[in-house]
Amino acid sequence: MNKNFFEVKNVDFKVGGKTKVANVSFAIEKEGDVICLLGPSGIGKTTILRTIAGLEKIKKGSIELNGNVLSSEKKNVEPENRNISLAFQENSLFPHYTVEKNILLGAERNKDKKDHQINFQEIIELLDISLILKKYPHEISAGEAQRVSLARSVITQPDLLLLDEPLSNVDQSFKEEIQEKLKKILKSSKITTIIVTHDSYEAFYLGSKCGIILNQELKQFDDPYNVYHLPNSIEVVNFLNRGTLIPAEVTSPKSLENKDLGTITGNFLKPFPIGTKVKLLIQPEDLHHDDKSNLKFEVVDRKFRGTNFIYTLKTPSDTFIPVFVHSHHIHQHDVDEKFGVRRPIHIDHIVCF
Amino acid sequence: MLKNLNIWFLSSLIVSLIVLIPILTVFSSFFEDTSNYYQILKDTFLFEYISNSLILLFFVLIFTFFIGTGTAYLVSFFEFPLSNFFKWALILSFAVPPYIYAYSLTAFFENYGTAFTILKNLFGDANYNENIPKLDGMFGAILSITFSLYAYVYILARASFLYQSQNLIDLGKNLGFSKFKSFYKVILPSARPAIIAGLSLVAMETLAEFGAVDFFSINTLTTGIYNSWITFDDLAFANRISSFLLLFIFSLFIIENLSRKKAKYHFNSRGGLKQKKKTKLYGSKSFLAFIFCFFILFLSFLFPLSQMLYWTLKFPENLFDLQIIELFSNTLYLVLLSGLLLIVFSLIANYGNRVSKNKALNFLSTLSISGYAIPGVILAIAFITFIAWFDNNIIKSLGFISIKKFFIGSILGLVLVYFIRFYSLAFNGIKSGYEKINISVDESAYLLGYSKRKTFMNIHVPFLRNSLLFIIILISLEIIRELPITLILRPFNFETFATTAYISASEDLLEAAAAPSLFLILIASLFIIISSKYILRENNE
C-alpha cells in the first residue's frame, strides 16, 4: 500500500521527445507538505511541473497522487481532471478578464469543497493585490501578474499546487515579505505544494524538502539543512557554490591532513580508509578568523554581504579558500593583506568525495 | 497516424485538399493534349504575353516603391499640414480596383472625354483632342495598377518606419549623417524586409491582374489564360500557361513570406525603445511634403472617385437603370456566405494547430494558405477543369447524376473558389490574434478544470472577437472588388457591382460603368475607414 501522499517513480521527464530529466523518483509523505525543486535555468524543472500537471505525457514510470495513478505509460488523466493547479512563471492570466475575474475563476474550481479555507479577501490582502483588482492583465506589472497568478492558483484549493518560479519577477525588497505570506497561506490551507525555483534561499525557506536537479538527474532530495551542509556530490557543491574542494589525505577515523591547512579533525559523514586521498569540502563557515594565529594566508578578494564578509584566501599551493567573518568584526582585511586562520581546525561534519 | 485523425486534422486536410485542387489541376495540364491554338500561340503571342507581363511588373514595382516608400517616409517622420489625415487617407486607394482606375483614366483622357470638356469650358471650342495625352495601353495599365496597389508598400513601410526606434535615428545623427544619408543608410535598410514584403504582394497582384490589362487590351499571361479558355475553349492550354505563371508567383510568395518573417522581428524590437519624435516641417519643405501626399491621394483616390461621380451625375439614367438593391444584396450574400465559411474553417484550423502541435497539421496549414498567391483567373479556370474532369471520370462512372451544375455557374462554386482565394486572409488574421494569447493561458484554463471546448468558447472567442470583425471587413473588401472569379463562376444573371461595371466597360459603355464603380468605391472606402486603425496596426501591434 502506498503511504506517500504524492509520489514520482522512475519517471523520464521529456519534452518534444527529448529527455530533460531522467529516472526521477521522489515523494511527498504528508498532505500539506511543501517541497522545492532547485536547479539552474533550462534544466527541466518546468518540464517536471508540466508533466505532473498533465500537460506533458510520460512513457516510463508513474506519477501518483493520493493513491491514484495520474500518469504512467498506459494512463494519462487529462489536466482538467487532476485537480492540480500550476502557476506559470510567465503571464498566464486571461487577457480579456480583470484581475478580480481571473482570481474568481480560480475560486469556482473547488467552491463546493467542504474544507474550503481560503477566501478571496484573505488571499488578495495577503498578496497585496487589492488595488489592482479592476485592472486588466496588460495594465499591471510582471511582478503583480505573478502574484495574481499565484492567488488564482492558491484559491483553487487544489489537491496539489505547483508553483513555477513564483517570485522570479517580484522586486527583491518585496520578495521576503511575499515569501513569508506565501508560507503562511500554504501552511494554513494545508495545500500540498511543489515549488520550482533557482533561488536556493527561497527553496530552503519554503520547502520542507529540497530536490537538486543537475545534468538531467535529480542529484539530491533531502531536507534543506542537509542539502546545504551535507551535499552528496561534487555537482551539488558546485551548484550551490558553497565552498571549495581541497586535496587531503585521511589520517585517522577522525582526521585528515592538508598541505596548507595542516591537521583537520571532525566527524566523517562517510568513512574512508586511512591513507585515502580525498577532496575535502571547505565551506565558508568551516574556518574561523583569528588575528593571533600563525596560520596566515593572503587575501585575494573580499565580498561584503551585509551581515558578513566572505574573504577568499590564497594558500601557498594556489588553492582558494572562502572564510566567513561577521561584518561587525573589529577590523577588515584588505586585498593582499595576511589573514589568520584559527588552529586547530575542527569541522563538525566532514564532507569528502 | 490514426491517432492524428481528429476533427482538427480532418478539417485542415479538407481545406488543404480544396486548395490543392487548382494547383494540381494546373500542373496536370502537361499530361494532356492541347488544341492547335497552343502551336499558333507559341509561334506568335507567347513571347508577347511574357514580355508584357514582365514590363508591367518592372514599372509597377518601381513606381509603387517610390510612391509607397516616399509617402510612408513623409507621414512617419514629419509633421506637415494634414499629415495625420494623409496617414490613413492614403490607404483609400485600395477602394479603387485597377480596372475602375483604368475606366477613369480612359474616361478622362479619351477623345471628347472629361479633360476635353474641362478645356472646352475654360477656353472655348477647339480641337483639344490632339493635345490631350492618351493614357491607355501599357502606360495606362501601369498607372492603373500602380495607383491601386502602392498602398501595400505604403502600409508595410509605414509600419516598419513607425516602429523604428528613436535610438536608431539618433545613432545616425551621432555619426554625423545628413537627413538624406540617415534615410538611405539607416532607415531604409532596416525597413527593407517590410518593403520587400510589400513589393512582393504588389508583384503577385500585378501578375494576377486581369480587369485593367484586359480593358487596355494588353496581352499578358493572365489575359492569355482567359482568352485560351473563352475564345479557343482550350482548358488544357489555359492551365499550361497558368503553371508558368504559378511557378513565378510562388517564388514571389516565398520571398514575401521570408521577408515578412524578418519584418516581424523588426516590429518586435520596439519594446523598451524610445518612441520617435516627428520633425515639424516649415515653409517650402512643409508645402512640398503636403503637395506630394495630396498629389498621390488625388491621383489614386480622388481622381477616380470624382470621375465616376461626375459621370454618374452626367448620365443619371444609368444610375436609375442600376439594380442597386439587387447588386447590394448579391454582394452581401456572397460576403456573408464566404465570410462564415472562412471564419469557421480558419478558427478550426488555427485551434487545431494550437492544441495538437502536430507537424503534419502545420504543414497542411501552410499549404492551405497558398491559395492567396494564385491569380483569380487561374483559380476559376482550374476549378472548372477539375469539376469537369471529376464529373466525367468519377461521378458519371459511378452512375450518379452530373454535379457540374452544382459547382459551375453556381453560388456554391463561386463561394468555394472565394474560399480558396481568401483563406489565407482569414487564417492569418486569426493566427495573429492567437499569437497574442500565450499558450500557458490555455494550460491555465485546463488546470482550472476547463475542457477544450470551454476554453475555446470562454477564453479564445471573446479575445479573438476584434480580429474576427476585422477579418470579415477585409474579406468583404476583397469580395466587393473581386472581378475574374466572379465573372467566370457567377450564376446566370447574378451580378455584383464589379461585374456590372466590367460588362458595361467591355461593351464600351464607360458611362454606364460609372454608377456601379462609384458604389463599389464608396462601399469599399467605408470598409477601409472602419478598419483603417487595424490596417495601420495602431491598435494591433
Interface residues (C-beta under 8 A of the other chain):
Chain A: R50 A53 G54 L55 E78 P79 E80 N81 R82 N83 I84 S85 L86 F88 E90 N91 S92 L93 F94 P95 H96 L105 G106 E108 R109 S149 R152 T156
Chain B: K436 I437 N438 S440 V441 E443 S444 A445 Y446 L447 L448 G449 Y450 S451 I459 P462 F463
